[in-house]
Amino acid sequence: MGSSLPRLIFVFPETAFTLNSLFFRLFLLILFGGMVWVVNITWYKPFDIDHFFERVTWEYGQSHPETFTRIRPSGVFGFNGFSRYLDDLSDETAQAGQVWAQKNLAMLQSYRPADQTESQQASTKVLTWYFEEVELGKNFDRYGYPLNPIDGIHLALPNLMLRFHHIRNLQDAESYLTRLGGFEKKIEDAFRIMGLNSEQQGAWPCELKAKVRQQVDELVADQIVASALVNDFQTKIGQMVGAKSITLEAREELMAEANLVVYHSVYPAYLRLAKRLDSLECQQGAAVRDSLTQLGTVPQDPYYSYLLHWHSAIPVSILIDPEAIFAKGLRDVAGLEDSLQKVAGPLEHRGLPPLAWLRAQARRVDQSCADSLIQKVVFLEKNLVGLFETAQALRVNATDKQAFDSLACPMPEAFPLTLDPKVTQPATYELVFGQPSARPQEYLARAAQDIFPGYLYQKQVQVGLKQLPTFRRNIEFTAFTQGWRAYVLQLLAEEGFFDQPEDHLGLLHLQLVQASCLVADLGLHSQLWPRGQAFGYLQAHTALTDDEINYLIDRMQVYPAEATAWQGGLATLLHLRQQAKLALGSGFDLREFHDAILQTGNVPLPVLSQAVANYIAHVKREMAGGK
């Protein structure tokens, strides 16, 4: 053998091979197995259903890159490529999305439920519901208004860049510019779809058209939209100079390109939109409904029926009776008005009726509003430890920076956490100075409903559920979201947090607004009310200002049936709580029940019911000694 290294030889009957040869074959086998796994998870059916869930999320992000920018799951996936594009509004992409949902639904159904954990089964049901709704809604794919005064393309695009498109490196900066270059096509596509809608859905309400026109005029006046985008880009890349390898020379080149694309593409696109809006037909007082619906008889509008199921997250096999919901809404309004009158009796309201007096209490946002809400949140966190886990990093912020969506929304907004673990910005409840604010009597109820333990807290918990697939950590169902907000108010009332007359008055008014909006929404779309009648109803039965009422009616016309979802969500949560109490008796713990709800995430109501059934069974096993 000379000076060569010794070789180990394994001798088997009629076979001899070296250890080197064995390792090489093992390497090839592992390499082949890895290639099979990658090919499977990328193009075929993944072996593990959790990998399927993540692939679906990844594929969704490819066709909805704006959503990915808002929730920022790139830290989870380790890829930022989606932030270079805008959502494609073409017919081809819409059709491809329907095919994608059908294909993935069939694949999802091929996984055996018996092989899945409880959590995986819940994820399967959530995703199944989503895919089935895509199929059911394909006939209404081009319904709705991509140009609207709530979150239309003309507002959503600049807001995407200003609020959500962060620049951390040169790639992010280049993606920002690429997106700006896509504004022109996106606005053109939105205008085209508005024309198609007039043929399928009927002309949009003239009130919405007038407000969109006013917003666009404001955006092009003094080149507001152009200067805002250029200044935002300059600020963001300026913060990266020296820290993230963007040199001064590179910064100057990027700024030159930004000015070019904004003033030669983005701004002219807005100018053209302002001129072309007049060519879109509209109907005075039109409701968002099938244009074939005739006055006199009120046939079921298939689009509104579909949206009632969508926002309720209830299977279409379950009949929803708009007349019954409408009648219950009227009863709820009457009952709440009676309660409000009784609570307001001892209060001094200077000879005015309670609602008129409460309306007069509305004030514009200033720093004291934010300070008051912060005090209420601290109070709730301190006194709700027996019912909920302590909130982390919830923030109330008041600013004088006018975001573009402030043109549409006269009310405060909540901005929940992203999914990106690198982003440490807390969930924020944002107020804008000068914006109409809630009445001071409502501050405690609004803090509970919108911040803790309401929407912002629920969303914070959901985003932190790292054991769940990515899509479940961000997905929202209106019935759960609005039902939880309504449940929180009722729970705190039961626990005595609104014993002070003024706080109680504020609580009742927020509940009255919920009930009245449900009636108005059904009035517009099921009872065929003209807009003026819906406005008059809300004015007569709430203490909302005219600006608030107009905003809410705009939203009802843009998002029909959304205002009805809270009723089913609240009823389901109360029913499940009672069910758990009866089943567990002395073993029922309200904080554990809330934890079971929140740890499930935001899900359709039938999935929530199953999660509570699993929770009850688990507690019973513990009570029986783990048997």
C-alpha positions as CSV (number, residue, x, y, z in Angstrom):
1,M,0.0,0.0,0.0
2,G,3.1,2.2,0.2
3,S,2.6,5.6,1.8
4,S,-1.1,5.9,0.9
5,L,-3.6,6.3,3.8
6,P,-5.1,3.0,5.0
7,R,-8.7,2.3,3.8
8,L,-11.3,0.5,5.9
9,I,-12.9,-2.3,4.0
10,F,-16.2,-3.9,5.1
11,V,-16.5,-7.4,3.8
12,F,-19.9,-9.0,3.2
13,P,-20.7,-12.2,1.3
14,E,-19.7,-11.5,-2.3
15,T,-19.6,-7.7,-1.6
16,A,-16.8,-5.3,-0.6
17,F,-17.0,-1.5,-0.5
18,T,-15.0,1.3,1.1
19,L,-16.2,3.7,3.8
20,N,-15.5,6.6,1.4
21,S,-17.9,5.1,-1.1
22,L,-20.5,4.7,1.6
23,F,-20.3,8.3,2.7
24,F,-20.6,9.4,-1.0
25,R,-23.7,7.3,-1.5
26,L,-25.2,8.7,1.7
27,F,-24.5,12.2,0.5
28,L,-26.2,11.6,-2.8
29,L,-29.1,10.0,-1.0
30,I,-29.5,13.0,1.3
31,L,-29.1,15.5,-1.6
32,F,-31.7,13.6,-3.6
33,G,-34.1,13.6,-0.6
34,G,-33.6,17.3,-0.1
35,M,-34.3,18.0,-3.7
36,V,-37.5,15.9,-3.6
37,W,-38.6,17.9,-0.4
38,V,-37.9,21.3,-2.1
39,V,-39.6,20.3,-5.3
40,N,-42.6,19.0,-3.3
41,I,-43.0,22.0,-1.1
42,T,-42.6,24.4,-4.1
43,W,-44.6,22.9,-6.9
44,Y,-46.5,19.8,-5.6
45,K,-48.2,18.7,-2.4
46,P,-45.9,19.3,0.7
47,F,-45.5,16.3,3.0
48,D,-46.3,18.5,6.0
49,I,-49.5,20.5,6.1
50,D,-47.7,23.3,8.0
51,H,-45.5,23.7,5.0
52,F,-48.6,23.8,2.8
53,F,-50.0,26.7,5.0
54,E,-46.8,28.7,4.6
55,R,-46.6,28.1,0.9
56,V,-50.2,29.3,0.5
57,T,-49.2,32.5,2.4
58,W,-46.2,32.9,0.2
59,E,-48.3,32.5,-3.0
60,Y,-50.9,34.9,-1.7
61,G,-48.2,37.5,-1.1
62,Q,-47.1,37.2,-4.7
63,S,-50.5,38.4,-5.9
64,H,-51.1,40.8,-3.0
65,P,-47.7,42.4,-2.3
66,E,-49.4,45.5,-0.8
67,T,-50.9,43.4,1.9
68,F,-47.5,41.9,2.6
69,T,-46.0,45.3,3.0
70,R,-48.7,46.3,5.5
71,I,-48.3,43.2,7.7
72,R,-44.6,42.8,6.9
73,P,-44.2,39.0,7.2
74,S,-40.9,39.3,5.3
75,G,-39.0,38.7,8.6
76,V,-40.7,35.3,8.8
77,F,-39.9,34.4,5.2
78,G,-36.6,36.1,5.0
79,F,-37.4,37.7,1.7
80,N,-38.3,41.3,0.8
81,G,-38.9,40.9,-2.9
82,F,-42.7,41.5,-2.7
83,S,-42.2,45.1,-1.6
84,R,-41.2,46.0,-5.2
85,Y,-44.6,45.6,-6.6
86,L,-48.2,46.8,-6.4
87,D,-51.3,44.6,-6.5
88,D,-52.3,43.8,-10.1
89,L,-56.0,44.7,-10.9
90,S,-56.0,43.0,-14.3
91,D,-58.8,40.6,-15.2
92,E,-56.1,37.9,-15.9
93,T,-54.8,38.2,-12.3
94,A,-58.4,38.0,-10.9
95,Q,-59.1,34.8,-12.9
96,A,-55.8,33.3,-11.9
97,G,-56.7,34.0,-8.3
98,Q,-59.9,31.9,-8.6
99,V,-58.0,29.1,-10.2
100,W,-55.4,29.3,-7.5
101,A,-58.0,29.0,-4.8
102,Q,-59.7,26.0,-6.4
103,K,-56.4,24.2,-6.8
104,N,-55.3,24.8,-3.2
105,L,-58.7,23.9,-1.8
106,A,-58.5,20.5,-3.5
107,M,-55.0,20.0,-2.2
108,L,-56.0,21.1,1.3
109,Q,-58.9,18.6,1.3
110,S,-56.5,15.8,0.5
111,Y,-54.8,16.1,3.9
112,R,-56.5,13.6,6.3
113,P,-58.0,15.4,9.4
114,A,-57.1,12.4,11.5
115,D,-53.4,13.1,10.9
116,Q,-53.8,16.8,12.0
117,T,-53.5,18.3,15.5
118,E,-56.4,20.4,16.8
119,S,-54.6,23.6,15.8
120,Q,-54.0,22.3,12.3
121,Q,-57.6,21.2,12.0
122,A,-58.6,24.8,12.9
123,S,-56.2,26.2,10.3
124,T,-57.6,23.8,7.7
125,K,-61.2,25.0,8.5
126,V,-60.2,28.7,8.3
127,L,-58.4,28.2,5.0
128,T,-61.2,26.1,3.6
129,W,-63.7,28.8,4.5
130,Y,-61.5,31.4,2.7
131,F,-61.1,29.3,-0.5
132,E,-64.8,28.5,-0.6
133,E,-65.7,32.2,-0.2
134,V,-63.4,33.0,-3.2
135,E,-65.4,30.6,-5.3
136,L,-68.8,31.8,-4.0
137,G,-67.8,35.4,-4.6
138,K,-66.4,35.0,-8.2
139,N,-69.6,36.4,-9.7
140,F,-69.1,39.6,-7.7
141,D,-65.3,39.9,-8.3
142,R,-65.6,43.3,-10.0
143,Y,-68.3,44.7,-7.6
144,G,-67.2,47.4,-5.2
145,Y,-65.5,50.7,-5.8
146,P,-61.7,50.8,-6.2
147,L,-62.2,54.6,-6.2
148,N,-64.0,55.5,-3.0
149,P,-63.7,58.1,-0.2
150,I,-62.8,55.6,2.5
151,D,-59.8,53.8,1.2
152,G,-59.8,54.2,-2.5
153,I,-56.7,53.8,-4.7
154,H,-56.0,57.5,-4.7
155,L,-55.7,57.4,-0.9
156,A,-54.4,53.9,-0.4
157,L,-51.3,54.2,-2.7
158,P,-49.7,57.2,-1.1
159,N,-50.6,55.8,2.4
160,L,-48.9,52.5,1.5
161,M,-45.7,54.4,0.8
162,L,-45.8,56.9,3.7
163,R,-47.0,54.6,6.4
164,F,-45.8,51.1,5.5
165,H,-43.0,51.1,3.0
166,H,-39.9,51.3,5.2
167,I,-36.5,51.9,3.8
168,R,-33.7,49.9,5.5
169,N,-31.3,49.4,2.7
170,L,-30.7,50.2,-1.0
171,Q,-33.0,47.5,-2.2
172,D,-35.9,49.0,-0.2
173,A,-35.1,52.4,-1.7
174,E,-35.1,51.0,-5.2
175,S,-38.4,49.1,-4.5
176,Y,-39.9,52.4,-3.4
177,L,-39.1,54.0,-6.7
178,T,-40.4,50.9,-8.7
179,R,-43.7,51.1,-6.8
180,L,-44.0,54.8,-7.6
181,G,-43.6,54.0,-11.2
182,G,-46.5,51.6,-10.9
183,F,-49.0,54.3,-9.6
184,E,-50.0,55.4,-13.1
185,K,-51.1,51.9,-14.3
186,K,-52.8,51.1,-11.0
187,I,-54.9,54.3,-11.1
188,E,-55.7,53.6,-14.8
189,D,-56.8,50.1,-13.9
190,A,-59.0,51.4,-11.1
191,F,-60.7,53.8,-13.4
192,R,-61.3,51.0,-15.9
193,I,-62.9,48.8,-13.3
194,M,-65.2,51.6,-12.2
195,G,-66.5,51.7,-15.7
196,L,-67.1,48.0,-15.7
197,N,-68.9,48.3,-12.4
198,S,-71.5,50.7,-13.8
199,E,-72.5,47.9,-16.2
200,Q,-72.6,45.1,-13.6
201,Q,-73.5,46.7,-10.3
202,G,-75.1,50.0,-11.4
203,A,-73.7,53.5,-11.3
204,W,-72.0,54.4,-8.0
205,P,-73.7,56.9,-5.6
206,C,-73.2,60.5,-6.6
207,E,-72.3,61.3,-3.0
208,L,-69.3,59.0,-3.2
209,K,-68.2,60.4,-6.5
210,A,-68.4,64.0,-5.2
211,K,-66.2,63.1,-2.2
212,V,-63.6,61.3,-4.3
213,R,-63.5,64.3,-6.6
214,Q,-63.0,66.6,-3.7
215,Q,-60.2,64.4,-2.3
216,V,-58.4,64.2,-5.6
217,D,-58.6,67.9,-6.1
218,E,-57.1,68.4,-2.6
219,L,-54.3,66.0,-3.5
220,V,-53.3,67.7,-6.7
221,A,-53.7,71.3,-5.3
222,D,-50.3,72.7,-4.7
223,Q,-48.9,69.3,-5.8
224,I,-49.6,68.0,-2.3
225,V,-49.4,64.3,-3.2
226,A,-46.2,64.8,-5.2
227,S,-44.4,66.8,-2.5
228,A,-45.5,64.4,0.2
229,L,-44.0,61.4,-1.6
230,V,-40.8,63.1,-2.5
231,N,-40.3,64.4,1.1
232,D,-41.1,61.0,2.5
233,F,-38.5,59.3,0.3
234,Q,-35.9,61.9,1.0
235,T,-36.5,61.6,4.8
236,K,-36.3,57.8,4.7
237,I,-33.1,57.5,2.6
238,G,-31.6,60.4,4.6
239,Q,-31.9,58.3,7.7
240,M,-30.0,55.4,6.1
241,V,-27.0,57.4,4.9
242,G,-23.8,56.1,6.5
243,A,-25.7,53.4,8.4
244,K,-26.9,51.2,5.7
245,S,-24.4,51.7,2.9
246,I,-26.3,54.4,1.0
247,T,-23.6,56.9,0.1
248,L,-24.2,60.6,-0.4
249,E,-23.7,60.0,-4.2
250,A,-26.2,57.2,-4.2
251,R,-28.6,59.3,-2.3
252,E,-28.4,62.1,-4.8
253,E,-29.0,59.7,-7.7
254,L,-32.0,58.2,-5.9
255,M,-33.5,61.6,-5.2
256,A,-33.1,62.6,-8.9
257,E,-34.9,59.5,-9.9
258,A,-37.6,60.0,-7.3
259,N,-38.3,63.6,-8.6
260,L,-38.4,62.3,-12.1
261,V,-41.0,59.5,-11.5
262,V,-43.1,61.6,-9.1
263,Y,-43.4,64.7,-11.2
264,H,-43.5,63.0,-14.6
265,S,-45.6,59.9,-13.8
266,V,-47.4,60.0,-10.4
267,Y,-48.6,63.6,-10.4
268,P,-49.8,63.6,-14.0
269,A,-51.7,60.4,-13.3
270,Y,-53.6,62.2,-10.5
271,L,-54.2,65.2,-12.8
272,R,-55.7,62.9,-15.4
273,L,-57.9,61.2,-12.8
274,A,-59.3,64.5,-11.6
275,K,-60.3,65.4,-15.2
276,R,-61.7,62.0,-16.0
277,L,-63.9,61.5,-12.9
278,D,-66.7,63.6,-14.4
279,S,-67.1,61.0,-17.2
280,L,-68.1,58.3,-14.7
281,E,-71.9,58.0,-14.3
282,C,-73.5,58.1,-10.9
283,Q,-76.9,57.8,-9.3
284,Q,-78.2,60.3,-6.8
285,G,-79.0,58.5,-3.5
286,A,-78.1,55.1,-5.0
287,A,-77.6,52.2,-2.6
288,V,-74.9,49.6,-3.2
289,R,-77.2,47.0,-4.7
290,D,-78.1,45.1,-7.8
291,S,-79.1,47.7,-10.4
292,L,-82.1,45.4,-11.3
293,T,-83.7,45.8,-7.9
294,Q,-86.9,47.6,-8.3
295,L,-88.7,49.9,-5.8
296,G,-91.9,48.6,-4.3
297,T,-91.0,45.0,-3.9
298,V,-87.7,44.1,-2.1
299,P,-86.2,41.0,-3.6
300,Q,-83.1,39.5,-2.0
301,D,-80.1,41.2,-3.5
302,P,-77.6,38.3,-4.2
303,Y,-74.6,40.6,-3.7
304,Y,-75.8,41.9,-0.3
305,S,-76.8,38.3,0.7
306,Y,-73.3,37.2,-0.2
307,L,-71.8,40.0,1.9
308,L,-74.0,39.3,4.9
309,H,-72.5,35.8,4.9
310,W,-68.9,37.0,4.2
311,H,-68.9,39.5,7.1
312,S,-70.7,37.1,9.4
313,A,-68.3,34.3,8.5
314,I,-71.2,32.0,8.5
315,P,-71.6,29.2,5.8
316,V,-74.0,30.1,3.0
317,S,-75.8,26.9,3.8
318,I,-77.2,28.7,6.9
319,L,-80.0,31.1,6.0
320,I,-79.6,34.7,7.1
321,D,-82.8,36.6,7.2
322,P,-82.2,40.4,6.7
323,E,-85.7,41.2,7.9
324,A,-85.2,39.4,11.2
325,I,-81.8,41.2,11.8
326,F,-83.4,44.5,10.9
327,A,-86.3,43.9,13.3
328,K,-83.9,43.0,16.1
329,G,-81.8,46.0,15.4
330,L,-84.8,48.3,15.8
331,R,-85.7,46.6,19.2
332,D,-82.1,47.0,20.3
333,V,-82.1,50.7,19.4
334,A,-85.3,51.3,21.3
335,G,-84.0,49.5,24.4
336,L,-80.7,51.3,24.4
337,E,-82.5,54.7,24.0
338,D,-84.7,53.9,27.0
339,S,-81.6,53.0,29.1
340,L,-79.8,56.1,28.0
341,Q,-82.7,58.3,29.0
342,K,-82.7,56.8,32.5
343,V,-79.0,57.2,33.0
344,A,-79.0,60.7,31.6
345,G,-81.8,61.8,33.9
346,P,-79.8,62.8,37.0
347,L,-77.1,64.5,34.8
348,E,-77.1,68.2,34.1
349,H,-77.6,68.8,30.4
350,R,-78.8,72.4,30.4
351,G,-82.3,71.7,29.3
352,L,-81.3,69.8,26.1
353,P,-82.4,66.3,25.3
354,P,-79.7,63.8,26.3
355,L,-78.6,63.1,22.7
356,A,-78.4,66.7,21.8
357,W,-76.4,67.5,24.9
358,L,-74.1,64.6,24.3
359,R,-73.6,65.7,20.7
360,A,-72.6,69.2,22.0
361,Q,-69.8,67.5,24.0
362,A,-67.9,66.4,20.9
363,R,-64.5,68.1,20.7
364,R,-61.5,68.3,18.4
365,V,-58.5,66.1,19.1
366,D,-55.7,67.7,21.2
367,Q,-53.0,66.4,23.4
368,S,-55.4,66.2,26.4
369,C,-57.6,63.7,24.4
370,A,-54.6,61.4,24.0
371,D,-53.6,61.9,27.7
372,S,-57.2,61.0,28.8
373,L,-57.2,57.8,26.7
374,I,-53.8,56.8,28.1
375,Q,-55.1,57.3,31.6
376,K,-58.1,55.1,30.8
377,V,-56.0,52.3,29.3
378,V,-53.7,52.3,32.4
379,F,-56.7,52.1,34.6
380,L,-58.1,49.2,32.7
381,E,-54.8,47.3,32.6
382,K,-54.5,47.7,36.4
383,N,-58.0,46.5,37.1
384,L,-58.5,43.8,34.6
385,V,-55.7,41.4,35.7
386,G,-58.3,38.9,36.9
387,L,-59.9,38.8,33.4
388,F,-57.0,39.2,30.9
389,E,-53.3,39.0,30.7
390,T,-51.5,42.4,31.0
391,A,-51.1,44.2,27.7
392,Q,-47.7,44.9,26.3
393,A,-46.6,47.9,24.2
394,L,-50.0,49.5,23.5
395,R,-49.6,53.1,22.6
396,V,-51.9,56.1,22.2
397,N,-50.4,58.7,19.8
398,A,-51.6,62.2,18.9
399,T,-50.0,63.8,15.9
400,D,-50.4,66.9,13.7
401,K,-49.2,64.9,10.7
402,Q,-52.1,64.7,8.2
403,A,-52.0,61.3,6.6
404,F,-53.9,61.0,3.4
405,D,-56.5,58.7,5.0
406,S,-57.4,61.6,7.3
407,L,-59.1,63.1,4.3
408,A,-61.6,60.2,4.6
409,C,-61.8,59.2,8.3
410,P,-62.9,61.7,10.9
411,M,-62.4,59.1,13.6
412,P,-59.3,57.7,15.4
413,E,-57.7,54.6,14.0
414,A,-55.8,51.6,15.3
415,F,-52.6,50.4,13.7
416,P,-51.7,46.9,15.0
417,L,-48.4,45.2,15.1
418,T,-46.7,43.7,12.0
419,L,-45.5,40.1,11.7
420,D,-41.9,41.2,11.1
421,P,-39.9,40.3,14.3
422,K,-37.4,43.0,13.4
423,V,-40.0,45.7,13.8
424,T,-40.5,46.7,17.4
425,Q,-43.0,49.5,16.9
426,P,-45.9,49.0,19.3
427,A,-49.5,48.7,18.4
428,T,-50.8,52.3,18.1
429,Y,-54.1,54.0,18.5
430,E,-53.6,57.2,16.5
431,L,-55.4,60.5,16.7
432,V,-54.7,63.5,14.5
433,F,-54.9,67.0,15.9
434,G,-58.0,68.8,14.8
435,Q,-59.8,65.5,14.0
436,P,-63.3,65.1,15.5
437,S,-63.0,63.1,18.7
438,A,-65.2,61.0,20.8
439,R,-67.1,62.8,23.5
440,P,-65.3,62.7,26.8
441,Q,-68.1,60.6,28.3
442,E,-67.0,57.9,25.9
443,Y,-63.3,57.8,26.7
444,L,-63.5,54.8,29.0
445,A,-65.7,52.8,26.7
446,R,-63.6,53.7,23.7
447,A,-60.4,52.8,25.4
448,A,-61.9,49.4,26.3
449,Q,-63.4,48.8,22.9
450,D,-60.6,49.9,20.7
451,I,-57.4,49.5,22.8
452,F,-57.5,47.3,25.9
453,P,-58.9,44.7,26.1
454,G,-60.6,45.4,22.8
455,Y,-59.4,45.4,19.2
456,L,-55.7,46.5,19.6
457,Y,-55.1,44.1,22.4
458,Q,-56.8,41.2,20.6
459,K,-54.7,41.9,17.5
460,Q,-51.5,42.1,19.6
461,V,-52.2,38.7,21.1
462,Q,-53.0,37.2,17.6
463,V,-49.8,38.5,16.0
464,G,-47.8,37.0,18.8
465,L,-49.2,33.5,18.3
466,K,-46.0,32.1,16.8
467,Q,-47.3,28.5,17.0
468,L,-49.9,29.4,14.4
469,P,-49.3,29.5,10.6
470,T,-48.4,33.0,9.3
471,F,-51.8,33.5,7.6
472,R,-53.7,32.9,10.9
473,R,-51.6,35.5,12.8
474,N,-52.9,38.3,10.6
475,I,-56.2,37.2,9.0
476,E,-59.4,39.0,10.3
477,F,-63.0,38.1,10.2
478,T,-65.4,41.0,10.7
479,A,-67.8,39.1,12.9
480,F,-65.0,38.1,15.3
481,T,-63.3,41.5,15.3
482,Q,-66.5,43.5,15.8
483,G,-68.1,40.9,18.1
484,W,-65.0,41.0,20.4
485,R,-65.2,44.8,20.6
486,A,-68.9,44.6,21.5
487,Y,-68.3,41.7,23.9
488,V,-65.7,43.7,25.8
489,L,-68.1,46.6,26.4
490,Q,-70.8,44.2,27.7
491,L,-68.3,42.3,29.9
492,L,-67.0,45.5,31.6
493,A,-70.5,46.7,32.1
494,E,-71.3,43.4,33.9
495,E,-68.2,43.8,36.0
496,G,-69.2,47.3,37.2
497,F,-66.6,49.4,35.3
498,F,-69.3,51.8,34.1
499,D,-71.0,52.6,37.4
500,Q,-70.2,56.3,37.1
501,P,-73.2,57.9,35.3
502,E,-71.1,59.8,32.7
503,D,-69.0,56.6,31.9
504,H,-72.3,54.7,31.7
505,L,-73.7,57.3,29.4
506,G,-70.7,57.0,27.1
507,L,-71.0,53.2,27.1
508,L,-74.7,53.2,26.2
509,H,-74.0,55.7,23.4
510,L,-71.3,53.6,21.8
511,Q,-73.7,50.6,21.9
512,L,-76.4,52.7,20.5
513,V,-74.2,53.7,17.6
514,Q,-73.5,50.0,16.9
515,A,-77.2,49.1,16.9
516,S,-78.2,52.2,14.9
517,C,-75.5,51.5,12.2
518,L,-76.8,48.0,11.8
519,V,-80.3,49.4,11.2
520,A,-79.0,52.0,8.8
521,D,-76.9,49.5,6.8
522,L,-79.9,47.1,6.4
523,G,-82.1,50.1,5.7
524,L,-79.9,51.2,2.8
525,H,-79.3,47.8,1.2
526,S,-82.3,45.7,2.2
527,Q,-85.1,48.2,2.8
528,L,-83.9,50.5,-0.1
529,W,-83.7,53.6,2.0
530,P,-82.2,56.7,0.2
531,R,-79.1,58.1,1.8
532,G,-81.0,61.0,3.3
533,Q,-83.2,58.6,5.3
534,A,-80.2,56.7,6.7
535,F,-78.6,60.0,7.6
536,G,-81.8,61.2,9.3
537,Y,-82.1,57.9,11.3
538,L,-78.5,58.1,12.7
539,Q,-79.0,61.8,13.5
540,A,-82.3,61.1,15.4
541,H,-81.0,58.1,17.3
542,T,-77.3,58.9,18.1
543,A,-75.3,61.9,19.3
544,L,-72.9,61.6,16.3
545,T,-71.8,64.8,14.5
546,D,-72.7,65.3,10.8
547,D,-69.1,64.5,9.8
548,E,-69.2,61.2,11.7
549,I,-72.6,60.2,10.3
550,N,-71.5,61.0,6.7
551,Y,-68.3,59.0,7.1
552,L,-70.3,56.0,8.5
553,I,-72.8,56.1,5.7
554,D,-70.0,56.4,3.1
555,R,-68.5,53.2,4.7
556,M,-71.9,51.4,4.5
557,Q,-72.1,52.2,0.8
558,V,-68.5,51.1,0.1
559,Y,-68.6,48.1,2.4
560,P,-72.2,46.8,2.6
561,A,-73.2,44.5,5.5
562,E,-70.0,45.3,7.5
563,A,-72.0,47.2,10.1
564,T,-74.2,44.1,10.8
565,A,-71.4,41.7,11.7
566,W,-71.0,42.7,15.4
567,Q,-74.5,41.4,16.3
568,G,-73.7,37.7,15.4
569,G,-70.2,37.9,16.8
570,L,-71.4,39.3,20.2
571,A,-74.2,36.7,20.4
572,T,-71.8,33.9,19.6
573,L,-69.3,35.0,22.3
574,L,-72.0,35.3,24.9
575,H,-73.5,31.9,24.0
576,L,-70.0,30.2,24.2
577,R,-69.3,31.8,27.5
578,Q,-72.6,30.5,28.9
579,Q,-72.0,27.1,27.4
580,A,-68.6,26.9,29.1
581,K,-70.1,28.0,32.4
582,L,-72.8,25.3,32.3
583,A,-70.4,22.6,31.2
584,L,-67.6,23.3,33.7
585,G,-69.6,24.6,36.7
586,S,-67.1,25.4,39.5
587,G,-64.2,24.6,37.1
588,F,-65.1,27.6,34.9
589,D,-62.5,30.4,35.0
590,L,-63.4,33.6,33.1
591,R,-59.7,34.5,32.5
592,E,-59.0,31.1,31.1
593,F,-62.0,31.3,28.9
594,H,-60.8,34.6,27.5
595,D,-57.4,33.1,27.0
596,A,-58.9,30.2,25.0
597,I,-60.7,32.7,22.8
598,L,-57.7,34.9,22.2
599,Q,-55.2,32.0,21.7
600,T,-57.5,30.7,18.9
601,G,-56.9,33.9,16.9
602,N,-59.3,35.7,14.7
603,V,-61.4,32.9,13.1
604,P,-64.9,32.3,11.6
605,L,-67.6,31.8,14.2
606,P,-68.0,28.0,13.6
607,V,-64.3,27.5,14.1
608,L,-64.4,29.5,17.3
609,S,-67.3,27.3,18.6
610,Q,-65.2,24.2,18.0
611,A,-62.2,25.8,19.7
612,V,-64.3,26.5,22.8
613,A,-65.6,22.9,22.7
614,N,-62.0,21.7,22.7
615,Y,-61.3,24.0,25.6
616,I,-64.2,22.6,27.6
617,A,-63.1,19.0,26.9
618,H,-59.5,19.8,28.0
619,V,-60.6,21.4,31.3
620,K,-62.9,18.4,32.0
621,R,-60.0,16.1,31.5
622,E,-57.9,18.1,33.9
623,M,-60.8,18.1,36.4
624,A,-61.0,14.3,36.1
625,G,-57.3,14.0,37.0
626,G,-56.1,13.9,33.4
627,K,-57.9,10.8,32.5
